[in-house]
Amino acid sequence: MCIYHRYLATRYDASRDSVVVLGPYRRPIDNQSDVATLDPDAEGRAIAALHAASVGFRQAIENERSRLNLASQLEVVSRSVLAVTSELELNTVLRRIVDLAAELAGARYAALGIPGPDGELTSFLTSGMTEAEEGRIGHPPRGRGILGLLLAEPRTIRLVDLSTHPASVGFPPNHPPMRSFLGVPIVARGHVLGNLYLTEKRFGGEFTDEDARLVELLARHAAVAIENARLYSAIELQQERLRTIIDQLPEAILLLEPGPEEEVTMANSQASELLGWAITTPISVDEFLSRNPRFDADGTPVERYGIPMVRSLLDGETVARHELRLLRPNGDEITILVNSTPLRDSTGMVSGAVVVFQDISQIKDAEQLKDDFLSLVSHELRTPLTTIQGGATMLLRDWSALDAESRHAFLSDIASESRRLASLIENMVQLSNIRAGRHPLETEPTLVRSLVQHSVDAERQLAEDRAFSTSSEPGLMLDADPDWIDQVLRNLIHNAVKYTPAGLPIEVLARARGEWVEFAVRDYGPGIDEDDLPLVFERFHRAASARRSNAPGMGLGLYLARVVVEAHGGRIWIERPEDGGLRVVFIIPALTGDEPD
């Protein structure tokens, strides 16, 4: 009697491993055998189950392999997409695209061709070739043959052997051999941005449909990356052009942005030059303002919230033609004219501010000089004109009633004041010519002794009651404009006459001093105060001693002397002798040569 139970039985096949099956089996009653044996029906069912299990197992393995392969491919694609879309520099984007295409498709060689307006390739980047290999090939392809197919019709092309295609035109000399081919266009909004060319599938064989799909996916993202990079390049170019234009403007320009800490985000080169320090952006507004203290016209410090740029940035206020005095780091003070306006976004909120300012110190100085000039002219011209007019009136009205001595006195006053008036006008004309550049130097070899004697003689005729002492070394020569040097000497001698009391000498000296000729005019007048020394050669400046003595003059003589001497490459200064008076010295480069006969 057989008892049937449902147990697991093992059937061993020498050519295979043991297979475990589930089925009914008959276990013998006797103990002659310890091996269970399937009955024929159970064995048939077990074999069928084994075959089904084997097929299912293989399918499960294949599915798992496909899943892992897809996951790996998706990871590579995801990494590739991130690599090309995270970069904005165009050449870097193109280089990454061609390298990633080769990696995705398993290609030994890859290239990216960029077509131009005429349809030919204007740029051709490769992957897999060394620079030496590219150099041996020579000129890059223009887009003919199979490469031209993608330019004419943007669609994916996959070939087992390039040479068998009708459009193949072969390869140039020194080109590496290539058989398998995969071409994928990069298209955006119907326009071909470029084409990917891949050849020589690694480990032999041909490119698969899966390779094509992966590269097509990369191409779609590459199109976005190329457009973004081109847009970024165009924006950068426009910004650079704008920056160049802004840097060339004579005005200083700042761009400010709000935030937790307001910042100056852009400053042109003129701003750095005007403010006296190199501005590196971004920089906080507070730090920016701290570098240049600001004051009102009356010298009152300007508080932070009174500064135009802060008013525009925080309050949205437009500030026009606001004058400020500003202190540079080197201690110089300038006057600036500021215009600032807020920038607003689409909602009307202040998103920034633009500040334009310029140095108007010269304009303010010119205005002050004009006022001083008009004041001086009105005073200095009025005095001699009054004397001339008064004397002429007396002579016309009372000529017959006046004795000879009185008539001579009036005529002498008229002559003296006329010379003074002529001197004032001559100085003003010279000042105007110098400032306008209408009197350039006309240098020539000039004998110093003759020049000094001529200047002294001309002034002696106007001051016959003064004693002149001259000393000039023989043989000294200058390459100078004799008219201008004569004018300098006459101005200095005239000043000495004006401030030296009658009976005291006026000394004029010319001597060699190394490679220079030194001129000096010495008087024995009241001298000059220490405080006046730094300003004595400035326009319209009159020393305190001159003002105290009511000596006539506009403060132009020494200024003109300085301009002329410096134009000759020389230098002028003032010495204060211990025994009083004043000594004005200037030097001019000497001309080597013998004194003419």
Beta strands, then each sheet from edge to edge (+ up, - down):
strand 1: 4-11
strand 2: 19-26
strand 3: 37-38
strand 4: 107-115
strand 5: 121-127
strand 6: 157-159
strand 7: 181-188
strand 8: 191-201
strand 9: 252-257
strand 10: 263-267
strand 11: 283-284
strand 12: 294-295
strand 13: 319-327
strand 14: 333-344
strand 15: 350-359
strand 16: 444-447
strand 17: 467-472
strand 18: 477-480
strand 19: 505-513
strand 20: 516-523
strand 21: 571-575
strand 22: 582-589
sheet 1: 1+ 2- 3+
sheet 2: 5+ 4- 8+ 7- 6+
sheet 3: 11+ 10- 9+ 15- 14+ 13- 12+
sheet 4: 16+ 18-
sheet 5: 17+ 19+ 20- 22+ 21-
end
